[in-house]
Amino acid sequence: MGSVARFLAAPGGREYLVQVPGVAQAPLDDATLAAVMNWMLEKFDHAHVPAGFVPYDAAEIGRLRTKPLTDVETIRKRLLATIDAKP
């Protein structure tokens, strides 16, 4: 807990959170998945949700989940390096 919203601070991090296979392929409709993502960010990592965060909506989820990631580990490492490099 306490780290998922950190990805929102990195370019591509918002997309990453939806495109990881477990999320992109979840058996939920787009609106429900958007609600779950928004709830998860607030519930489990409110401290790192950036000011001005625009909640996910069904249209964004629908667009992003059509492109699930195939190399999750490489992208995750790149995003974490970007996050860790920020002051």
N, C-alpha and C positions, 0 to 999 in steps of 0.2 A: 504494500500500500504506500501511497504518498509519492509516486513517481510518474504515473501515467500522464498527467497533464504537462509534465516537463517537455514532452514531445511537441506540444503546441508552440514552443518557443523556437523551434528549429524550422528552417525552410523545408517543406515537405513532410513535416511531422504530423500535421493535421490529417493529411492524406494517408500517411502510414497507419495511423490508428484505425482507419476504416479498411485499409487494403490488406492488413495481415489476414491470412487465410481463415483463422478462427472467427473473425468478425465478418469478413467479406462473404463467407459461405454460411453464415448463421441462418438457420431456418426461420427468419423473422422478416416481415415485410419492411420496406424502407422506413416508413414512419415509426414503426415500433423500434427498429434498430437505432434510429436517430434519438428517440426518447431514452433508450438504454444508454447510449453513448454519453448523452448530456448528463444523465443521472449519475453515471459512473464517474465522470470527471468531477462533478460537484461532491459526490458522496465520499469518494476515496482519495481525492487529491485537490480539494478546494484551494489549498494554499498556493498551488502552482498554476491555477487557471489564470491566464493573463487578463489584465484589465481590458475591457472592450471585447472580450471573447464573444463571438457570434455563435450561438448554438447551432449544431448540425440540424439540417432539415431533411425531409424525405428526398427531395430532388438531389441534394448533394450526396447523400448516402447512395442513392440509386446510381448516380454517375460514377462514384468512386469504386463501388463494389464490383463493377463490371471489369475492373482491372486489378484482380488480386495479385499480390506480390509472389514472385517465384524465388527470389533470393532475399528472404527476410533477414537473415543474419548479417549480410553485408550492409544492407540499408540501415538496419538497427545500429550497427557499429558506427556508421557514418553520422547518423543523427545524434547518437550519444556523444561522439567526439565534438560535434558542433555545440551541443548543449554544455558540455563540460568546459569548452574553451571560452564560454561567455563569462564575463566578470560577475 
